[in-house]
Amino acid sequence: MLAGIILYAFGIAATINANVGYAPWEVFHAGLADAVGLSIGAASIISGIAIVAMVTALGEKLGLGTIASMILTGVFIDAIFTFNMIPRAENPIIGMILLITGLFIISIGSYLYIKSAFGVGPRDNLMVVLSRKSNIPVGACRGIVEALATLIGWFLGGTVGIGTIVSAIAAGFCVQITFWVLKFDVTAIKHETLGDTYKALVDRRRKT
C-alpha cells in the first residue's frame, strides 16, 4: 500500500515537472491551491477529503488505504518538490516523455495500493464507484472523472496546456493497459474496511 502511494506521488510530480501543462487533477489542485493560498500537496489533501465524503455518501466504505492515500499522497508530493527529486523538463519532447512516464507510474501505483485491499485512494475510489454503478470500463471512468477535474480546475485558475489534453485522453488508457498487462480486475477486489482492519488487529493481539 505504502509503495503504491509513494509511486502515485512520484507520478503526479513527474506530470507536473513535465512542464507541458498540468495533468487533470493537478490543474484542479493547482487552481484550488492558488485560490486558497496552499501548496499543491495540501490542496490534494483537501480535495481528497471532499471526494471521500462523496464516495461514502454513495455507499463506499472507507479503508486504511483510503485514509492513508488521502493524507500521505499530498505529504509525499510536497516532499518531492521540497527536495527537488524530479528535474523539470526543459523542452517539449522531454516533457511529453516525462508526462507519459508519470501517467504509467501513477497507474502502477494505483495497482499496488488497490491490490493491497486496504481500500483505494479517494480519486481511485471515485473511479471504482463509477465503474461499479455504471458498468463502464474503469479506464473510461477515469477519463470522465479527470476531464471534469480539468474543467473545474480551469475555472479555478489552474494552468491548462497540451499536456493536460494528452493526460485527459491518455490517463484512462494508461490505467487500462497497466491493469490489462497485470491481469488485474479492479472491481473483483474485496477491500478491507477500517472496521475489518481494527477487528483483525484486535484478534491478532488476543492471540499473542
C-alpha positions as CSV (number, residue, x, y, z in Angstrom):
1,M,0.0,0.0,0.0
2,L,2.7,2.5,1.0
3,A,4.8,1.6,-2.1
4,G,1.8,2.3,-4.2
5,I,1.1,5.7,-2.6
6,I,4.7,6.7,-2.9
7,L,4.8,5.8,-6.6
8,Y,1.5,7.6,-7.1
9,A,3.0,10.8,-5.6
10,F,6.1,10.4,-7.8
11,G,3.9,10.0,-10.9
12,I,2.0,13.2,-10.1
13,A,5.2,15.1,-9.5
14,A,6.5,13.8,-12.9
15,T,3.4,15.1,-14.7
16,I,3.8,18.5,-13.1
17,N,7.5,18.8,-13.8
18,A,6.9,17.7,-17.4
19,N,6.3,21.4,-17.9
20,V,3.8,20.9,-20.8
21,G,0.6,21.6,-18.9
22,Y,-0.6,20.0,-15.7
23,A,-2.4,16.7,-15.7
24,P,-6.2,17.0,-15.0
25,W,-6.2,16.5,-11.2
26,E,-3.2,18.8,-10.9
27,V,-5.0,21.5,-12.8
28,F,-7.7,21.2,-10.2
29,H,-5.2,21.1,-7.3
30,A,-3.2,24.0,-8.6
31,G,-6.3,26.1,-9.1
32,L,-7.5,25.2,-5.6
33,A,-4.1,25.9,-4.2
34,D,-3.9,29.4,-5.8
35,A,-7.5,30.1,-4.7
36,V,-6.9,29.4,-1.1
37,G,-3.1,30.0,-0.8
38,L,-1.9,26.5,-0.1
39,S,0.7,24.1,-1.6
40,I,-0.4,21.6,-4.2
41,G,0.1,18.8,-1.7
42,A,-2.2,20.5,0.8
43,A,-4.8,21.2,-1.9
44,S,-4.6,17.5,-2.8
45,I,-5.4,16.5,0.8
46,I,-8.4,18.9,0.9
47,S,-9.9,17.6,-2.3
48,G,-9.3,14.1,-1.1
49,I,-11.4,14.8,2.0
50,A,-14.2,16.1,-0.2
51,I,-14.1,13.1,-2.5
52,V,-14.0,10.7,0.4
53,A,-17.2,12.3,1.7
54,M,-18.8,11.9,-1.7
55,V,-18.0,8.3,-2.2
56,T,-19.0,7.5,1.3
57,A,-22.4,9.1,0.5
58,L,-22.6,6.8,-2.5
59,G,-22.2,3.7,-0.2
60,E,-18.5,3.0,-0.3
61,K,-16.8,2.0,3.0
62,L,-13.6,3.6,4.0
63,G,-10.4,1.6,4.4
64,L,-7.0,2.2,5.9
65,G,-5.7,2.7,2.3
66,T,-8.2,5.4,1.6
67,I,-7.2,7.4,4.6
68,A,-3.5,6.9,4.1
69,S,-3.7,7.9,0.4
70,M,-5.9,10.9,1.3
71,I,-3.2,12.2,3.6
72,L,0.2,10.8,2.5
73,T,-0.1,11.5,-1.2
74,G,-0.2,15.2,-0.6
75,V,2.6,15.0,2.0
76,F,4.8,13.0,-0.4
77,I,4.1,15.4,-3.3
78,D,5.3,18.4,-1.2
79,A,8.3,16.4,0.0
80,I,9.3,15.5,-3.6
81,F,9.2,19.2,-4.6
82,T,10.9,20.4,-1.5
83,F,13.9,18.1,-2.1
84,N,13.8,18.5,-5.9
85,M,13.7,14.8,-6.5
86,I,12.4,15.1,-10.1
87,P,14.1,17.5,-12.6
88,R,11.9,19.9,-14.5
89,A,11.8,19.2,-18.3
90,E,13.4,21.9,-20.4
91,N,12.0,21.1,-23.8
92,P,8.6,19.8,-25.0
93,I,9.9,16.4,-26.3
94,I,11.4,15.5,-22.9
95,G,8.4,16.9,-21.3
96,M,6.0,14.7,-23.1
97,I,8.1,11.6,-22.4
98,L,8.1,12.6,-18.7
99,L,4.4,13.2,-18.8
100,I,3.6,9.7,-20.2
101,T,6.1,8.1,-17.9
102,G,4.4,9.9,-15.0
103,L,0.9,8.6,-16.1
104,F,2.2,5.0,-16.1
105,I,3.9,5.4,-12.7
106,I,0.5,6.7,-11.4
107,S,-1.2,3.6,-12.9
108,I,1.3,1.2,-11.3
109,G,1.0,3.0,-8.0
110,S,-2.8,2.6,-8.3
111,Y,-2.4,-1.1,-9.0
112,L,-0.2,-1.6,-5.9
113,Y,-2.3,0.1,-3.3
114,I,-5.6,-1.1,-4.7
115,K,-4.3,-4.7,-4.8
116,S,-3.3,-4.4,-1.1
117,A,-7.1,-4.4,-0.5
118,F,-6.9,-1.8,2.3
119,G,-9.3,0.4,0.4
120,V,-8.4,2.6,-2.6
121,G,-7.4,6.3,-2.5
122,P,-10.1,9.0,-2.9
123,R,-9.7,9.6,-6.6
124,D,-9.4,5.9,-7.5
125,N,-12.3,5.2,-5.1
126,L,-14.5,7.5,-7.2
127,M,-13.3,5.8,-10.4
128,V,-14.2,2.4,-8.9
129,V,-17.6,3.6,-7.7
130,L,-18.5,4.9,-11.2
131,S,-17.3,1.7,-12.8
132,R,-19.5,-0.4,-10.4
133,K,-22.5,1.8,-10.7
134,S,-22.4,2.2,-14.5
135,N,-20.7,-0.9,-15.8
136,I,-18.4,1.4,-17.8
137,P,-14.8,0.2,-18.1
138,V,-12.6,1.5,-15.3
139,G,-10.3,3.3,-17.8
140,A,-13.2,5.2,-19.4
141,C,-14.5,6.2,-15.9
142,R,-11.1,7.6,-15.1
143,G,-11.1,9.6,-18.3
144,I,-14.5,11.1,-17.5
145,V,-13.6,12.0,-13.9
146,E,-10.3,13.6,-15.0
147,A,-12.0,15.6,-17.8
148,L,-14.4,17.0,-15.1
149,A,-11.5,17.8,-12.8
150,T,-9.7,19.7,-15.6
151,L,-12.8,21.8,-16.4
152,I,-13.3,22.7,-12.7
153,G,-9.6,23.4,-12.2
154,W,-9.5,25.6,-15.2
155,F,-12.4,27.7,-13.8
156,L,-10.4,28.0,-10.6
157,G,-7.4,29.3,-12.5
158,G,-5.3,26.2,-12.9
159,T,-2.9,26.0,-15.9
160,V,-4.1,24.1,-18.9
161,G,-1.7,23.1,-21.7
162,I,-1.1,20.4,-24.4
163,G,0.0,18.1,-21.6
164,T,-3.4,18.5,-20.0
165,I,-5.2,17.4,-23.1
166,V,-2.8,14.4,-23.6
167,S,-3.3,13.4,-19.9
168,A,-7.1,13.6,-20.1
169,I,-7.0,11.3,-23.2
170,A,-4.2,9.0,-22.2
171,A,-4.7,8.6,-18.4
172,G,-7.6,6.2,-18.8
173,F,-5.7,4.2,-21.5
174,C,-2.6,4.0,-19.2
175,V,-4.6,2.6,-16.4
176,Q,-6.5,0.2,-18.7
177,I,-3.2,-1.0,-20.3
178,T,-1.4,-1.4,-16.9
179,F,-4.3,-3.4,-15.4
180,W,-4.6,-5.5,-18.5
181,V,-0.9,-6.3,-18.6
182,L,-1.0,-7.2,-14.9
183,K,-4.3,-9.1,-15.4
184,F,-5.9,-7.1,-12.7
185,D,-9.7,-6.7,-12.3
186,V,-10.2,-3.7,-10.0
187,T,-13.9,-4.5,-9.4
188,A,-13.1,-8.0,-8.2
189,I,-11.0,-6.8,-5.2
190,K,-12.8,-7.1,-1.8
191,H,-11.4,-4.3,0.3
192,E,-10.8,-4.4,4.0
193,T,-12.7,-1.6,5.8
194,L,-11.4,0.3,8.8
195,G,-13.7,-1.9,10.9
196,D,-12.2,-5.0,9.4
197,T,-8.7,-3.8,10.0
198,Y,-9.4,-2.9,13.6
199,K,-11.0,-6.3,14.2
200,A,-8.0,-8.1,12.7
201,L,-5.6,-6.2,14.9
202,V,-7.7,-6.9,18.0
203,D,-7.9,-10.6,17.1
204,R,-4.1,-10.7,16.5
205,R,-3.4,-9.0,19.8
206,R,-5.6,-11.5,21.7
207,K,-3.8,-14.4,20.1
208,T,-0.4,-13.1,21.2
